[in-house]
Amino acid sequence: MTGGSEAVRLIMVLKGYPRLSETFISNEILLLEAQGFKVRIVSMRDPREAARHASIYRIKADVVYLPEYIRPALGELLYENFRAALVAPRGYLRALGLMVRHLARTRRSATVKHLLQAGFLCRRALTPGEPAHLHAHFAHSPTSVAVYAGLISGLPVSFTGHAKDVWTQEPGKLAEKIGRAAFVVTCTRANAAYLRRLSPNGTPVYDVYHGIDLSLFDGADKRPEPAPPYRILTVARLTAKKGLDTVLDALGRLAGEGMDFTYDLVGEGEDREALQARARDLGLGDRVRWHGAMPHEAVLALYRKADVFALGCRVLPNGDRDGVPNVIVEAMAMGVPVAATNVSALPELAKDGETALACPPDDPAALAANIRRLLTDAALRARLTGAARAAVARDFDNAANIERLAAIFARHAGGRVPSVGAAPDGAA
């Protein structure tokens, strides 16, 4: 057990749980439990995904689901909020006042829903007399709910910012959340620098990479030299910021130059149909294998067969961008050479000419050239993959990174704190 953390339960507020695309969060919870932390998960919705990673079944934390929609659960929401207001009237008035100010600015019904969900959380996920700390994953709606719940209950609040939730949020709104937090965690140095600039009051901002389980992604075995037909791999959500259209355009160029290859694309997303149409237009229909979402074990098998991992990340007009995609960390750990772009935080790991070949976004010619070099230059490939595996072992070992995160939680959430229901006005 780290520090005095045994006295406090971590209430993890998530957008959805469990989600196949957010294994990094479930792994974090599993490792925090291994450190001795007591965790309770609060999920804003049930994703109802059929496939689940094996780590989900090892998590001991109980899960409380908040009503996802107001209208079907209005009676229940109002009842629990009335009870929360009776227990902590001053705290509830503070949360209500903040909600009214937010509503005047946003004019969005979600603002009201977040307060109602927070009141529900206080009644269903907090145990009277039990010290707790609220921590939200993602800086948008989960943090909004956690902030309201913190005002009602008097509990400290913190959050982890990731990518879209950081960069597409109105800076003033994000700054307010930072100012109300006991601390903030984020997964890249680029994010941390931005969040520190926004902080209105010097709230501590920590950068802690997600990391991976190095024992699961072990590419120490010697890989065979690439030979036609080459195996090119991407694991990504099928969405604009991943730059998969650029990857397909690059592959179209390579096909036009006579290169023999197949392309494995793992993931689901809103751009699937558009990307399939683009692949057909480029004459790649017979080369692309559309795998959809896959569990960890199946993705590992594709890493073992891949000759190159390609990703074309870009910054969208609304600011949305990636951090350091875990799939790049995984590919490097597996000894797969990486062709990527040099946007946002990607160069923190995918350093051009050192651990990967990187090019500007939206440049299929440059990406195609880098893929070709990685397939055909054995000395370059060996140098980059060796350096990449060393960088992953140094900076992205999730066991070591969770120890850092556990120390942060112990430092800020290790003491006894007020808990809702302990007194008639628990938010005083």
N, C-alpha and C positions, 0 to 999 in steps of 0.2 A: 504494500500500500504506500502510495506517495503522500508524504506530508500528513495533514489532518483530514484528507479527503473522505475518510470513512464516515464523517458526520453529515455529509451533504449528498443528496441525490441529484444527479444531473438530469434535468428534464430537457430532452432533445426535441425541438420543434422542427418538423420536416414537412416539406410540401407533399410528399407521397412516400409511403413505405409499405412493402419493399419495392424498389425499382431496379430493374436490370441495368439501367444506364447509370446508376449511382452506387455502384459497388464500393467506391471509395468511402462512402458514408457508412455503409454497413460494416466494412472492415474497420473503420475508425471506432465504431461503437464496440465491436467485438474485442478490439485490442484495449480499449479503455476498461472494459469489464475485466480483462486479464490483468490489468494494472490494479484492480481492486475497487474500481469505481462502481457505484450503484447507478443504473441508468433506467429511465423510463422514457419511452418514445411516444411523442404526440404527433400524429400524422394528420395533415389537413385533408387528405383524401386517401382512399384505398385504390391503388392503381389497377388492382385485379389482373395482374400479369400472370400468365400460366407458367412461364419459366422463371426459376429463381436460382441464384448462386448458392452453392453449398454452405457458404458462411452464414447465411440467414438462419439456418437451422441450429447454429451453435450459439446464437445470441440469446441471452437469458432475459433481457429486458421485456417487460410487458408493454403492450401497445394500446394507446387510447386514440380512437379515431374521432376527429371533430366532424360535425355536420358540414358537408361540402357545399350544400345549397341552402339558402335561407328559407324559402317558401315551404318545402316539405317538412322542415324541422323547426318551423317558427315557434310553435308552442313550447317545445322542449328548450330551445335557445332562450326564449324570454323567461321561462321558469328558472333556469339555472343562473341567468344573469341577475334576476331579482334576488335570488338567494345569495349570490356573490356580493351584491350591493348591500344586503343586510349585514353580512359578516364584516365587510370592509368598506363602509360608506365613503370615507374620505378618499380612499384609494380609487374606488369606482368613480367618484366625481372627477378625480384627476384624469382618469382614462377617458371618461365621457367628454370632458372639456377638450382634451387633445383630439379626440375623434371629430368633434364639431369643427375645430379649426382645420383639420385635414379635409373634412368634407367640404367646407367652404372653398378650399383651394382646388380639390380634385373633382368634385361633383360626381363621384363614382360610388355606386352602391357597395362595391367591395370594401370601401372604408368602413361602412356600418357593419358589414359581415365580419371584418377582422375584430372589431370590438366584441361582437356577440360570440365569436369563436373563443376569444380570450376569456370572457366570463365563463363560458362552458368549460374551458381548460382548467380554470381555477377551481371549479367544483368537482370535475371528474378526474383530473390528473394530479392534483396536489392533495396530499394527506395532511390533515390538521396535526400540527405539532412536529411534522417532519421537516427538517431544514432542507432546502432545495436551491438549485441555481438553474435558471432558464438559459438555454443556449440554442439558438436557431441556426439551421443550415440554409444558406442563401439570404442575401440582404434585402430581398423584396418582401413578399407577403409573409413568409414565416417569421421574419424579424418584426414586421408590423404587429403580428399577433403576439409575439413574445414581449414586445415593448408594452402593449396594452395590459397583458397579463402581469407584467412586472409592476406596473403602476397600481393595479388592483391589489395584488398580493403583498407588495413591498419587497419582493424578491429581486436580487440582482439579475441583470440580463447581459448576455454577450451574444455575438454571432460570428459565423464564418461566411465571408464573401468569396465568391468563386469567379465567375466570368460575366455572363450576361447580366446577372443581378447587380453587379458592380458598375459596369460600363454603360448600361442603358438607363439607369436610374437618374432622375433629376438630381444634380449635385447637392442642391440645398436640402432636399429630402434625405439624401444619404448622409449628409453632414449632421442633420438632426439625430438620426439613428446612432451615429458614431458617438455623438455627444451624450446620449442617454445610456451608452453601454459601459459596463465595467471594463471590458477589453474587447478587441476585435482580432480575429484570426483570418488570414487569407493564404492562398496557396501558391502565390508567386511574389517575387520581389517587385515586379512591375506594379502589381495590384497594391502592395503594401505602401510603395512610395506615393501612389495616388491617394489612398485612403488617409495617409498621414497628412497630406496637404489639405484634405478636406476637414480634418478633425478640428472642431472649434475649441476644444478644451484640453488637448494633450492626452486624450484617451490612448492607452497603449495599443499599438497595432503590431501583431506578430505575423511574420511570414513563416509558414510551416508547409513544406511540400506534402502532398498526399502520400506519395510513396507507394510501393508495391511489396508484396511478399516475395522476397528474392528466392525463397525456396521453391515457389511455384513457377517462377519464370527463370529457369536456369538454362542459359544457352552456352554452358561451358563445353558441351560436346562439340567436336569438330564437325562443321557443316560441309556437305559436298560442294564442290565448285558449281556455280550456276551453269546450266546448259539449256539450250532451246528444247522444248518450249519453256521459256522462263515463267516463274510464278510471281506475279506482282500482287500485293495485298494492301487493302485499306480496311481499317475498322473505324467506323465513325457514324454518328447520327447523320441521316440524309437531309441536311439542312444547309442553307446558303453559306454560313460562315466557315464551313469545313472546306469549301473550295473544290468540291468533287467534280464540278463541271470543268475546272482547270485540269484536274487529273485525267478526266476522260479525253479532253482535247490533246493533252500531252501523249496519251496512249494512242490516239488517232494518228498523231504524227509518227510515232514509232511504228505503228502498223503500216503506214504509207511508205516508210523506209525499208520495209521488208522484215522487221523483227517478228519472230515467232514467240508469242506469249499468251498466257491466260491471266485474267484479272479477277481476283476474289474480293468482293465488296460485302462486308459484314455490317449490318445496321439497318434501322428503319427510320423513317422520317417523312416530313411533308413533301419533300422534293423527289420522292421515289419515282413517280410517273414521269416527271420532267427529265430526270436523269436517264431513265430507261429510253425515252424518246431520243435524247441526245446521243446515247450509245448507238442506237439503231441508225441515226443519221450519219454517224461517223463510221459506220460499217463494222462496229465492234460487237454486234448482237451475239455472235457465236463465241466470243472470247470472254464475255463478262458473266460471272456467276453471282447471282443476287441471293445472298444467304439469309438476309433478314437478321433479326436479333438472334444471338446464339449464347448459350451458357459458356462459362469460363473454359470448361474442359474442351469444348469443340473449337473455341478460338485458339487455344494452345496448339491444337493439332495443325491449324492453318499457319501459325507462326513457324512451326517446325519445318513446314514445306516451302515457306516463302523465300524468294531470292531478294526481294526489295520491298520495303514498306513505303508507301507514298501518301502524302497528305498535302492539300493545297490551301491551308487556312488563310482567311482574309479578315479585315476589319470591315464591318458593314456600315452603311451610312448612319445608322442609329447608334453607332459606337459598339455594338455587340462584337465580341471577339473571344477567342480561346485564351486559356492560361497556358500551362504546359500539359497538353493532352496526355492522360495516363496511357493511352495506346502507344504513344511514341516511347514512353518509358518502358512499357512492356516489350515492344519490338526490340529496343536496344538491349534489354536484359536477355532476350532470346538470341542475340547475335545477328539480328536481321538488320542490314544497312538501311538507313533512313534518308529519303528525299523529301524535304519539307520546305516551308516558306519561312521568311525571317521576320514575321510580324509578332507584335505583342510580346509575350513572355517566352515564345518558343526558343529564341536564342539563348535563354538561360540553360537549356540542355542541348538543343539541336544547333550546335555552333558550326558554322560553315567551314569546312576544311579541317575541323578538329574532331567532331563526333558525328557529323552528318554532312550532307550536301544541301545547302539552303539557297533559295532564290527569292526574288520579290514575288508577292502574290499576283495572280492574274497574268502570269507569264508562262503559258504552256510550252513555248519553245525552250525556255531555260529549264523548266521542270523535266521535259523530255530528255534534254541533254544530260541532266544529272542522273536520271534513272539509267540511261545508257551507260554512263561512266561507272556507276555502281555495279552494273551487271557484267561489264567487260574488263574492268581494271582490277585484277586480283590484289595487287599490292595496296592500292587505295582502299579497297573494301576491307582488307585485313587490318589496316591501320585505324580506320574510322570505327570499325566494330569493336576493336580492342579498347580504344579510348572511350567509346560510348558505354561499354559495360562497366568500366572503371568509374565513370561519372555517375552512373545509376547506383552502383554499390556505395559510393561516397555520399550522395545527396538524396537518394530516393528509397532508402531502406525504411519501409513503413514501421518496423519495430523501433528503430532509433528515433524516427520522427514522432511516433506516438509517445515515446518517453518525454520528448520536448513538450508535446501538447499536454500530457498529463501533468507535467511540472507547472505549466501555465494555469491549468484548472486548479491545481492544488494551491498555487500562490494566491489566486483571486477568489476562489470559491471554497477554500478549505475551512474557513471559520463558520461558526454557527450563525445562521441568518433567520429573519422572521419567516413564518410560514402562515399561509392563509388558514383561517379557522381557529387560530390559537387564541384570539382575543376578539371582542366585539368589533374592534376597529383595527384589524391587522395590518392596514396599510398606513398607519399613522407614522 
